[in-house]
């Protein structure tokens, strides 16, 4: 049985980053060794997950799913034909080509989701292609996001946010200070740092 954990970082005041700040925030998450390559960029229109909260990789082929980061992350494991994923804009392991693709992405005009692997506190690696990773959203407008769980539920309207996600039962609590530090650097003291935990 999967045990879902979402650790979410965002602005509590609704502050939005410009593209240069957004790029630098991603770089800081990489520099702080919270996330790592490979990475993917998905571009499309945000929609609610039609198949429920946990997974809907079918919907992720054609839409950005802010309420289901696991679907975005696991889509990388699912697709057989890259042409069938309408939302996939980039998938690779090269930092230079990732940055070039991000420069071309329609930031502020379309909804964007970036997926990375996690670097876990004990030195292990959360693999985005195996049920855990980081999803970073830059939506063109605020979207109602809800992660319902047994122990704690997360519900906010957000446009730019980071989700550290696992369905493998790992405790992501030790990653909270690192995420908090990066979020404060870009959004100031008014940050939202919240969890949705099934256990």
N, CA, C and O of each residue as an XYZ file, in Angstrom:
796
protein
N       0.831     -1.187      0.000
C       0.000      0.000      0.000
C       0.871      1.244      0.000
O       1.835      1.325      0.762
N       0.549      2.199     -0.831
C       1.312      3.445     -0.914
C       0.999      4.331      0.284
O      -0.132      4.368      0.768
N       2.023      5.044      0.754
C       1.868      6.035      1.822
C       2.298      7.367      1.249
O       3.478      7.568      0.960
N       1.348      8.289      1.080
C       1.602      9.527      0.364
C       2.040     10.637      1.312
O       1.480     10.803      2.396
N       3.039     11.386      0.894
C       3.563     12.503      1.680
C       3.851     13.646      0.720
O       4.591     13.484     -0.251
N       3.262     14.801      0.999
C       3.541     16.022      0.241
C       4.109     17.054      1.200
O       3.520     17.313      2.249
N       5.231     17.639      0.861
C       5.787     18.777      1.582
C       5.771     19.949      0.611
O       6.436     19.912     -0.424
N       5.006     21.000      0.948
C       4.735     22.095      0.020
C       5.358     23.387      0.521
O       5.240     23.729      1.697
N       6.024     24.103     -0.381
C       6.568     25.422     -0.080
C       6.053     26.434     -1.081
O       6.069     26.189     -2.287
N       5.586     27.600     -0.571
C       5.036     28.641     -1.444
C       5.031     29.963     -0.696
O       5.395     30.028      0.478
N       4.617     31.006     -1.383
C       4.406     32.302     -0.753
C       3.058     32.291     -0.046
O       2.056     31.867     -0.623
N       3.028     32.758      1.210
C       1.762     32.870      1.933
C       1.023     34.144      1.542
O      -0.185     34.250      1.751
N       1.736     35.104      0.981
C       1.124     36.394      0.644
C       0.662     36.462     -0.808
O       0.045     37.444     -1.222
N       0.960     35.421     -1.578
C       0.601     35.423     -2.993
C       1.633     36.100     -3.878
O       1.379     36.324     -5.061
N       2.806     36.434     -3.319
C       3.871     37.049     -4.115
C       4.271     36.129     -5.260
O       4.385     34.915     -5.088
N       4.483     36.729     -6.442
C       4.871     35.966     -7.624
C       6.296     36.333     -8.029
O       6.688     37.498     -7.962
N       7.056     35.345     -8.444
C       8.413     35.578     -8.920
C       8.393     35.891    -10.412
O       7.612     35.311    -11.167
N       9.249     36.805    -10.827
C       9.492     36.993    -12.243
C      10.321     35.835    -12.760
O      10.808     35.017    -11.979
N      10.483     35.762    -14.067
C      11.159     34.603    -14.654
C      12.598     34.449    -14.162
O      13.024     33.334    -13.859
N      13.354     35.546    -14.076
C      14.751     35.461    -13.639
C      14.832     34.937    -12.203
O      15.679     34.098    -11.895
N      13.953     35.430    -11.326
C      13.932     34.950     -9.937
C      13.515     33.485     -9.869
O      14.063     32.711     -9.085
N      12.547     33.114    -10.691
C      12.092     31.723    -10.730
C      13.243     30.801    -11.132
O      13.452     29.757    -10.514
N      13.984     31.188    -12.165
C      15.153     30.411    -12.601
C      16.172     30.279    -11.472
O      16.707     29.197    -11.229
N      16.435     31.391    -10.784
C      17.430     31.378     -9.710
C      16.965     30.528     -8.537
O      17.773     29.858     -7.894
N      15.664     30.553     -8.258
C      15.119     29.719     -7.189
C      15.353     28.235     -7.485
O      15.730     27.472     -6.596
N      15.132     27.840     -8.718
C      15.399     26.455     -9.116
C      16.881     26.134     -8.955
O      17.246     25.063     -8.470
N      17.732     27.076     -9.368
C      19.171     26.864     -9.235
C      19.566     26.705     -7.767
O      20.425     25.887     -7.437
N      18.939     27.489     -6.888
C      19.240     27.375     -5.456
C      18.790     26.027     -4.895
O      19.485     25.445     -4.063
N      17.650     25.530     -5.335
C      17.212     24.201     -4.902
C      18.220     23.130     -5.338
O      18.470     22.166     -4.615
N      18.790     23.316     -6.529
C      19.839     22.401     -7.005
C      21.114     22.576     -6.193
O      21.724     21.593     -5.774
N      21.522     23.836     -5.967
C      22.758     24.123     -5.230
C      22.688     23.646     -3.783
O      23.684     23.198     -3.216
N      21.488     23.748     -3.189
C      21.301     23.313     -1.790
C      21.157     21.797     -1.696
O      20.959     21.248     -0.612
N      21.257     21.132     -2.838
C      21.182     19.670     -2.910
C      19.868     19.126     -2.335
O      19.845     18.152     -1.583
N      18.782     19.794     -2.719
C      17.448     19.314     -2.395
C      16.841     18.554     -3.573
O      16.045     17.633     -3.385
N      17.222     18.947     -4.786
C      16.749     18.293     -6.006
C      17.939     18.036     -6.915
O      19.007     18.621     -6.735
N      17.750     17.158     -7.893
C      18.818     16.900     -8.861
C      18.229     16.398    -10.172
O      17.056     16.036    -10.255
N      19.073     16.388    -11.182
C      18.687     15.856    -12.484
C      18.653     14.339    -12.422
O      19.358     13.742    -11.609
N      17.829     13.690    -13.283
C      17.153     14.199    -14.472
C      15.979     15.108    -14.137
O      15.483     15.128    -13.011
N      15.550     15.858    -15.145
C      14.449     16.796    -14.997
C      13.526     16.725    -16.201
O      13.910     16.279    -17.282
N      12.308     17.175    -15.984
C      11.332     17.271    -17.072
C      10.624     18.606    -16.962
O      10.462     19.152    -15.870
N      10.208     19.120    -18.094
C       9.378     20.328    -18.145
C       8.087     19.947    -18.859
O       8.111     19.426    -19.974
N       6.958     20.213    -18.201
C       5.642     20.003    -18.801
C       4.985     21.366    -18.977
O       5.065     22.213    -18.087
N       4.343     21.580    -20.105
C       3.671     22.850    -20.402
C       2.275     22.537    -20.922
O       2.099     21.665    -21.773
N       1.289     23.253    -20.403
C      -0.086     23.036    -20.858
C      -1.046     23.903    -20.083
O      -0.714     25.021    -19.690
N      -2.238     23.381    -19.864
C      -3.265     24.076    -19.096
C      -3.566     23.266    -17.845
O      -3.747     22.050    -17.904
N      -3.617     23.966    -16.702
C      -3.914     23.298    -15.435
C      -5.364     22.845    -15.399
O      -6.264     23.533    -15.881
N      -5.568     21.665    -14.811
C      -6.927     21.188    -14.598
C      -6.938     20.307    -13.358
O      -5.901     19.803    -12.925
N      -8.119     20.131    -12.800
C      -8.280     19.214    -11.677
C      -8.083     17.789    -12.182
O      -8.359     17.484    -13.342
N      -7.610     16.937    -11.307
C      -7.395     15.542    -11.656
C      -8.752     14.839    -11.793
O      -9.449     14.668    -10.793
N      -9.139     14.433    -12.999
C     -10.467     13.847    -13.186
C     -10.616     12.464    -12.562
O     -11.737     12.010    -12.332
N      -9.516     11.799    -12.290
C      -9.572     10.431    -11.752
C      -9.287     10.378    -10.262
O      -9.027      9.303     -9.720
N      -9.332     11.516     -9.595
C      -9.101     11.508     -8.155
C      -7.737     12.060     -7.802
O      -6.960     12.458     -8.669
N      -7.467     12.073     -6.519
C      -6.321     12.780     -5.949
C      -4.983     12.115     -6.247
O      -4.008     12.812     -6.528
N      -4.908     10.795     -6.194
C      -3.589     10.173     -6.190
C      -2.922     10.140     -7.556
O      -1.888     10.779     -7.747
N      -3.487      9.414     -8.503
C      -2.825      9.266     -9.793
C      -3.809      9.454    -10.933
O      -4.989      9.118    -10.833
N      -3.299      9.987    -11.985
C      -4.061     10.051    -13.236
C      -3.068     10.337    -14.346
O      -3.092     11.411    -14.946
N      -2.210      9.392    -14.616
C      -1.212      9.650    -15.653
C      -1.868      9.874    -17.007
O      -1.303     10.563    -17.857
N      -3.061      9.301    -17.227
C      -3.756      9.545    -18.494
C      -4.042     11.032    -18.669
O      -3.822     11.579    -19.750
N      -4.527     11.691    -17.623
C      -4.820     13.123    -17.699
C      -3.539     13.938    -17.837
O      -3.539     14.988    -18.479
N      -2.451     13.466    -17.243
C      -1.177     14.192    -17.313
C      -0.596     14.201    -18.729
O       0.273     15.018    -19.034
N      -1.065     13.305    -19.588
C      -0.624     13.329    -20.990
C      -1.076     14.601    -21.694
O      -0.435     15.052    -22.644
N      -2.189     15.185    -21.223
C      -2.780     16.309    -21.948
C      -2.950     17.569    -21.106
O      -3.351     18.602    -21.643
N      -2.656     17.523    -19.793
C      -2.889     18.682    -18.926
C      -1.864     18.718    -17.793
O      -1.220     17.715    -17.485
N      -1.729     19.887    -17.185
C      -0.924     20.050    -15.978
C      -1.850     19.800    -14.790
O      -2.935     20.378    -14.723
N      -1.437     18.948    -13.856
C      -2.275     18.561    -12.722
C      -1.662     19.079    -11.416
O      -0.892     18.358    -10.781
N      -1.983     20.308    -11.001
C      -1.412     20.836     -9.756
C      -1.836     20.043     -8.524
O      -1.100     19.996     -7.539
N      -3.006     19.424     -8.564
C      -3.490     18.649     -7.434
C      -2.962     17.235     -7.390
O      -3.334     16.470     -6.500
N      -2.103     16.864     -8.329
C      -1.589     15.491     -8.397
C      -0.145     15.467     -8.898
O       0.121     15.003    -10.006
N       0.793     15.971     -8.077
C       2.196     15.969     -8.509
C       2.726     14.570     -8.789
O       3.608     14.394     -9.630
N       2.188     13.566     -8.079
C       2.616     12.197     -8.337
C       2.318     11.754     -9.756
O       3.076     10.984    -10.346
N       1.211     12.242    -10.306
C       0.866     11.903    -11.692
C       1.866     12.506    -12.665
O       2.271     11.858    -13.630
N       2.269     13.765    -12.407
C       3.249     14.425    -13.280
C       4.592     13.698    -13.197
O       5.236     13.444    -14.215
N       5.001     13.369    -11.980
C       6.292     12.702    -11.757
C       6.290     11.310    -12.381
O       7.241     10.933    -13.066
N       5.227     10.551    -12.146
C       5.210      9.168    -12.608
C       4.930      9.033    -14.100
O       5.153      7.970    -14.681
N       4.443     10.100    -14.721
C       4.237     10.070    -16.175
C       5.548      9.742    -16.888
O       5.534      9.102    -17.940
N       6.675     10.174    -16.329
C       7.969      9.908    -16.954
C       8.265      8.416    -17.043
O       8.994      7.973    -17.931
N       7.700      7.650    -16.127
C       7.896      6.201    -16.143
C       6.902      5.518    -17.076
O       7.151      4.419    -17.572
N       5.768      6.187    -17.308
C       4.656      5.548    -18.001
C       4.749      5.594    -19.519
O       4.431      4.612    -20.189
N       5.181      6.726    -20.068
C       4.991      6.869    -21.516
C       5.937      5.983    -22.315
O       7.098      5.794    -21.952
N       5.416      5.448    -23.406
C       6.215      4.632    -24.316
C       6.599      5.430    -25.558
O       7.688      5.260    -26.106
N       5.697      6.295    -25.991
C       5.935      7.116    -27.180
C       5.928      8.570    -26.757
O       4.890      9.088    -26.343
N       7.071      9.243    -26.853
C       7.198     10.622    -26.393
C       6.199     11.540    -27.084
O       5.750     12.521    -26.491
N       5.846     11.237    -28.324
C       4.902     12.068    -29.073
C       3.500     12.011    -28.482
O       2.676     12.881    -28.764
N       3.219     10.992    -27.662
C       1.878     10.847    -27.081
C       1.669     11.747    -25.867
O       0.537     11.912    -25.414
N       2.747     12.334    -25.333
C       2.637     13.196    -24.157
C       2.582     14.644    -24.629
O       3.613     15.270    -24.874
N       1.380     15.159    -24.751
C       1.198     16.506    -25.294
C       1.840     17.577    -24.419
O       2.242     18.628    -24.919
N       1.937     17.318    -23.118
C       2.447     18.323    -22.187
C       3.981     18.321    -22.066
O       4.560     19.284    -21.565
N       4.637     17.249    -22.520
C       6.091     17.132    -22.300
C       6.858     18.077    -23.216
O       6.772     17.996    -24.441
N       7.605     18.969    -22.591
C       8.360     20.007    -23.291
C       9.855     19.682    -23.291
O      10.579     20.040    -24.219
N      10.305     18.999    -22.233
C      11.713     18.605    -22.114
C      11.809     17.435    -21.145
O      11.084     17.388    -20.151
N      12.699     16.492    -21.431
C      13.014     15.397    -20.508
C      14.477     15.028    -20.737
O      14.848     14.567    -21.817
N      15.295     15.233    -19.727
C      16.706     14.915    -19.909
C      17.528     15.097    -18.652
O      17.010     15.407    -17.579
N      18.830     14.894    -18.815
C      19.754     14.887    -17.683
C      20.837     15.945    -17.814
O      21.775     15.974    -17.017
N      20.719     16.812    -18.809
C      21.769     17.789    -19.089
C      21.324     19.174    -18.630
O      20.301     19.683    -19.088
N      22.081     19.776    -17.736
C      21.685     21.057    -17.153
C      21.616     22.167    -18.198
O      20.701     22.990    -18.165
N      22.568     22.198    -19.117
C      22.574     23.255    -20.140
C      21.351     23.166    -21.046
O      20.734     24.188    -21.348
N      20.991     21.953    -21.486
C      19.828     21.818    -22.365
C      18.531     22.076    -21.591
O      17.564     22.588    -22.156
N      18.507     21.723    -20.300
C      17.348     22.041    -19.473
C      17.156     23.554    -19.380
O      16.046     24.054    -19.563
N      18.236     24.278    -19.096
C      18.148     25.736    -18.974
C      17.703     26.374    -20.293
O      16.914     27.319    -20.294
N      18.205     25.861    -21.398
C      17.810     26.390    -22.704
C      16.326     26.146    -22.959
O      15.632     27.023    -23.475
N      15.838     24.961    -22.601
C      14.415     24.655    -22.777
C      13.554     25.538    -21.875
O      12.497     26.012    -22.291
N      14.007     25.758    -20.646
C      13.246     26.607    -19.721
C      13.177     28.046    -20.229
O      12.158     28.718    -20.066
N      14.248     28.509    -20.837
C      14.264     29.865    -21.423
C      13.188     30.015    -22.499
O      12.616     31.093    -22.661
N      12.916     28.939    -23.230
C      11.935     28.984    -24.316
C      10.499     28.745    -23.833
O       9.544     29.013    -24.562
N      10.351     28.241    -22.607
C       9.015     27.902    -22.100
C       8.166     29.164    -21.937
O       8.696     30.221    -21.596
N       6.863     29.067    -22.173
C       5.986     30.250    -22.120
C       5.604     30.635    -20.685
O       4.437     30.555    -20.302
N       6.593     31.051    -19.907
C       6.404     31.427    -18.507
C       5.388     32.561    -18.405
O       5.514     33.579    -19.085
N       4.378     32.378    -17.548
C       3.358     33.394    -17.362
C       2.226     33.343    -18.363
O       1.179     33.956    -18.152
N       2.425     32.617    -19.452
C       1.394     32.515    -20.484
C       0.675     31.168    -20.446
O      -0.525     31.087    -20.705
N       1.421     30.115    -20.120
C       0.864     28.773    -19.988
C       1.242     28.242    -18.611
O       2.097     28.812    -17.933
N       0.611     27.163    -18.204
C       0.924     26.522    -16.932
C       2.115     25.586    -17.128
O       2.175     24.826    -18.095
N       3.060     25.658    -16.189
C       4.315     24.917    -16.305
C       4.526     24.080    -15.048
O       4.254     24.536    -13.937
N       5.009     22.864    -15.227
C       5.399     21.992    -14.124
C       6.771     21.416    -14.432
O       6.975     20.819    -15.490
N       7.716     21.593    -13.511
C       9.055     21.019    -13.630
C       9.164     19.856    -12.657
O       8.738     19.973    -11.508
N       9.718     18.754    -13.089
C       9.907     17.594    -12.217
C      11.389     17.242    -12.114
O      12.107     17.226    -13.114
N      11.830     16.963    -10.895
C      13.205     16.584    -10.600
C      13.221     15.384     -9.677
O      12.205     15.037     -9.074
N      14.383     14.747     -9.567
C      14.616     13.778     -8.508
C      14.835     14.524     -7.199
O      15.241     15.686     -7.196
N      14.563     13.844     -6.085
C      14.874     14.376     -4.755
C      16.243     13.877     -4.308
O      16.681     12.796     -4.702
N      16.910     14.675     -3.484
C      18.094     14.197     -2.777
C      17.688     14.081     -1.317
O      17.445     15.093     -0.659
N      17.613     12.887     -0.816
C      17.079     12.638      0.519
C      18.117     12.950      1.600
O      19.317     12.852      1.342
N      17.671     13.327      2.817
C      18.586     13.777      3.877
C      19.662     12.755      4.249
O      20.783     13.131      4.592
N      19.326     11.475      4.183
C      20.316     10.456      4.557
C      21.297     10.159      3.422
O      22.079      9.212      3.493
N      21.240     10.981      2.382
C      22.187     10.817      1.281
C      21.655      9.962      0.150
O      22.284      9.858     -0.903
N      20.504      9.353      0.360
C      19.907      8.550     -0.703
C      19.309      9.443     -1.774
O      19.290     10.667     -1.645
N      18.831      8.825     -2.809
C      18.264      9.578     -3.913
C      16.832      9.118     -4.153
O      16.581      7.941     -4.409
N      15.900     10.060     -4.067
C      14.537      9.755     -4.451
C      14.446      9.808     -5.960
O      14.796     10.822     -6.564
N      13.995      8.761     -6.566
C      13.978      8.709     -8.030
C      12.603      9.112     -8.545
O      11.593      8.489     -8.215
N      12.581     10.163     -9.359
C      11.306     10.659     -9.868
C      10.591      9.611    -10.703
O       9.372      9.673    -10.861
N      11.320      8.665    -11.229
C      10.685      7.642    -12.047
C      10.242      6.442    -11.215
O       9.840      5.418    -11.769
N      10.312      6.560     -9.896
C       9.909      5.452     -9.032
C       9.051      5.931     -7.858
O       9.236      5.475     -6.730
N       8.126      6.838     -8.115
C       7.147      7.175     -7.105
C       7.520      8.291     -6.153
O       6.829      8.491     -5.154
N       8.598      9.035     -6.429
C       8.908     10.195     -5.599
C       9.765     11.178     -6.373
O      10.490     10.813     -7.298
N       9.662     12.427     -5.973
C      10.416     13.464     -6.653
C       9.930     14.832     -6.217
O       9.191     14.962     -5.241
N      10.350     15.842     -6.947
C       9.927     17.219     -6.690
C       9.199     17.731     -7.912
O       9.641     17.532     -9.044
N       8.074     18.394     -7.675
C       7.328     19.066     -8.744
C       7.304     20.553     -8.412
O       6.892     20.945     -7.320
N       7.741     21.369     -9.347
C       7.768     22.818     -9.168
C       6.803     23.415    -10.186
O       6.967     23.249    -11.395
N       5.796     24.112     -9.671
C       4.745     24.651    -10.530
C       4.895     26.157    -10.705
O       5.162     26.881     -9.746
N       4.719     26.618    -11.938
C       4.611     28.039    -12.254
C       3.367     28.176    -13.119
O       3.429     28.077    -14.345
N       2.243     28.403    -12.465
C       0.964     28.470    -13.161
C       0.676     29.900    -13.585
O       1.104     30.848    -12.928
N      -0.038     30.050    -14.667
C      -0.341     31.375    -15.204
C      -1.323     32.136    -14.319
O      -1.388     33.364    -14.369
N      -2.090     31.399    -13.504
C      -3.034     32.036    -12.576
C      -3.237     31.103    -11.386
O      -2.993     29.902    -11.502
N      -3.678     31.630    -10.247
C      -3.886     30.773     -9.069
C      -4.866     29.632     -9.356
O      -5.823     29.780    -10.115
N      -4.595     28.510     -8.732
C      -5.377     27.292     -8.950
C      -5.652     26.656     -7.591
O      -4.753     26.622     -6.752
N      -6.870     26.149     -7.340
C      -7.143     25.490     -6.043
C      -6.418     24.145     -5.960
O      -6.645     23.250     -6.775
N      -5.553     24.023     -4.974
C      -4.733     22.820     -4.807
C      -5.117     22.152     -3.494
O      -5.120     22.785     -2.439
N      -5.443     20.861     -3.573
C      -5.775     20.118     -2.363
C      -5.082     18.769     -2.393
O      -5.185     18.028     -3.371
N      -4.370     18.450     -1.304
C      -3.809     17.124     -1.105
C      -4.475     16.564      0.148
O      -4.085     16.896      1.267
N      -5.466     15.726     -0.042
C      -6.194     15.146      1.081
C      -5.430     13.928      1.583
O      -4.968     13.109      0.789
N      -5.300     13.809      2.901
C      -4.572     12.688      3.479
C      -5.173     12.326      4.833
O      -5.978     13.074      5.388
N      -4.776     11.177      5.350
C      -5.345     10.679      6.600
C      -4.926     11.522      7.794
O      -5.748     11.821      8.659
N      -3.650     11.910      7.850
C      -3.141     12.612      9.031
C      -3.302     14.125      8.915
O      -3.725     14.773      9.873
N      -2.976     14.688      7.775
C      -3.110     16.139      7.599
C      -3.395     16.438      6.138
O      -2.833     15.805      5.243
N      -4.264     17.397      5.905
C      -4.684     17.755      4.555
C      -4.209     19.155      4.219
O      -4.243     20.052      5.062
N      -3.764     19.340      2.982
C      -3.297     20.639      2.500
C      -4.323     21.176      1.512
O      -4.756     20.457      0.611
N      -4.720     22.455      1.680
C      -5.668     23.054      0.745
C      -5.413     24.559      0.662
O      -5.584     25.280      1.646
N      -5.000     25.031     -0.527
C      -4.746     26.453     -0.767
C      -4.922     26.741     -2.250
O      -4.928     25.827     -3.075
N      -5.063     28.008     -2.577
C      -5.066     28.439     -3.967
C      -3.671     28.991     -4.264
O      -3.241     29.960     -3.638
N      -2.967     28.381     -5.212
C      -1.563     28.701     -5.452
C      -1.287     28.841     -6.943
O      -2.015     28.306     -7.779
N      -0.218     29.574     -7.258
C       0.245     29.607     -8.650
C       1.711     29.214     -8.775
O       2.077     28.539     -9.737
N       2.560     29.614     -7.834
C       3.966     29.199     -7.858
C       4.257     28.458     -6.554
O       4.138     29.021     -5.465
N       4.640     27.181     -6.684
C       4.905     26.401     -5.473
C       5.764     25.175     -5.789
O       5.859     24.728     -6.932
N       6.380     24.658     -4.736
C       7.238     23.476     -4.803
C       6.572     22.376     -3.995
O       6.068     22.627     -2.900
N       6.566     21.161     -4.525
C       6.057     20.006     -3.786
C       7.124     18.922     -3.783
O       7.528     18.440     -4.841
N       7.579     18.538     -2.598
C       8.384     17.332     -2.458
C       7.389     16.206     -2.188
O       6.573     16.298     -1.271
N       7.459     15.148     -2.987
C       6.414     14.128     -2.991
C       7.018     12.733     -2.917
O       8.033     12.448     -3.554
N       6.383     11.868     -2.132
C       6.720     10.453     -2.168
C       5.467      9.624     -1.917
O       4.588     10.017     -1.150
N       5.402      8.487     -2.568
C       4.333      7.520     -2.299
C       4.931      6.254     -1.681
O       4.262      5.225     -1.581
N       6.194      6.343     -1.271
C       6.924      5.162     -0.803
C       7.054      5.095      0.713
O       7.803      4.268      1.234
N       6.330      5.960      1.428
C       6.347      5.897      2.885
C       7.504      6.612      3.552
O       7.661      6.517      4.769
N       8.320      7.326      2.788
C       9.428      8.048      3.403
C       8.918      9.277      4.150
O       7.919      9.886      3.765
N       9.623      9.629      5.225
C       9.340     10.851      5.963
C      10.186     11.974      5.372
O      11.414     11.916      5.439
N       9.557     12.987      4.799
C      10.283     14.093      4.183
C      10.485     15.271      5.135
O      11.003     16.313      4.732
N      10.076     15.109      6.407
C      10.199     16.167      7.396
C      11.623     16.736      7.494
O      11.767     17.950      7.635
N      12.679     15.914      7.426
C      14.039     16.469      7.515
C      14.396     17.430      6.374
O      15.369     18.176      6.482
N      13.624     17.419      5.287
C      13.902     18.313      4.162
C      13.283     19.694      4.366
O      13.554     20.623      3.605
N      12.458     19.819      5.390
C      11.709     21.057      5.629
C      12.624     22.272      5.843
O      12.374     23.311      5.233
N      13.677     22.193      6.684
C      14.521     23.379      6.890
C      15.185     23.886      5.611
O      15.274     25.095      5.399
N      15.647     22.981      4.765
C      16.283     23.390      3.508
C      15.301     24.070      2.571
O      15.626     25.085      1.954
N      14.097     23.512      2.463
C      13.071     24.117      1.617
C      12.654     25.475      2.182
O      12.467     26.435      1.435
N      12.512     25.546      3.498
C      12.131     26.805      4.145
C      13.149     27.905      3.860
O      12.774     29.044      3.581
N      14.423     27.568      3.931
C      15.495     28.533      3.686
C      15.414     29.102      2.268
O      15.527     30.312      2.072
N      15.221     28.236      1.296
C      15.145     28.696     -0.094
C      13.876     29.519     -0.318
O      13.917     30.554     -0.983
N      12.752     29.066      0.233
C      11.499     29.807      0.048
C      11.591     31.210      0.649
O      11.120     32.173      0.044
N      12.193     31.334      1.831
C      12.335     32.649      2.471
C      13.219     33.578      1.649
O      12.988     34.786      1.599
N      14.218     33.013      1.015
C      15.127     33.807      0.188
C      14.370     34.513     -0.937
O      14.728     35.624     -1.329
N      13.334     33.873     -1.449
C      12.620     34.418     -2.605
C      11.270     35.045     -2.258
O      10.824     35.971     -2.936
N      10.625     34.552     -1.216
C       9.291     35.053     -0.894
C       9.243     35.849      0.412
O       8.180     36.339      0.793
N      10.377     35.984      1.101
C      10.392     36.717      2.358
C       9.875     35.866      3.509
O       9.759     34.647      3.391
N       9.567     36.520      4.622
C       9.155     35.803      5.828
C       7.766     35.189      5.706
O       7.450     34.227      6.406
N       6.933     35.738      4.821
C       5.566     35.231      4.684
C       5.539     34.046      3.730
O       5.143     34.170      2.571
N       5.962     32.909      4.233
C       5.950     31.715      3.392
C       4.971     30.693      3.935
O       4.635     30.682      5.119
N       4.536     29.854      3.049
C       3.662     28.742      3.381
C       4.513     27.484      3.304
O       5.068     27.167      2.252
N       4.615     26.775      4.412
C       5.338     25.501      4.445
C       4.412     24.505      5.133
O       4.189     24.593      6.341
N       3.883     23.578      4.383
C       2.835     22.698      4.927
C       3.020     21.289      4.390
O       3.695     21.057      3.388
N       2.385     20.348      5.105
C       2.497     18.945      4.750
C       1.124     18.304      4.601
O       0.142     18.731      5.207
N       1.092     17.288      3.792
C      -0.054     16.396      3.711
C       0.503     14.996      3.878
O       1.294     14.530      3.059
N       0.089     14.331      4.938
C       0.702     13.057      5.314
C      -0.375     12.008      5.569
O      -1.380     12.284      6.225
N      -0.157     10.812      5.048
C      -1.124      9.742      5.237
C      -0.912      8.938      6.524
O      -1.806      8.200      6.938
N       0.234      9.066      7.151
C       0.460      8.229      8.339
C       0.717      9.059      9.556
O       0.927      8.516     10.640
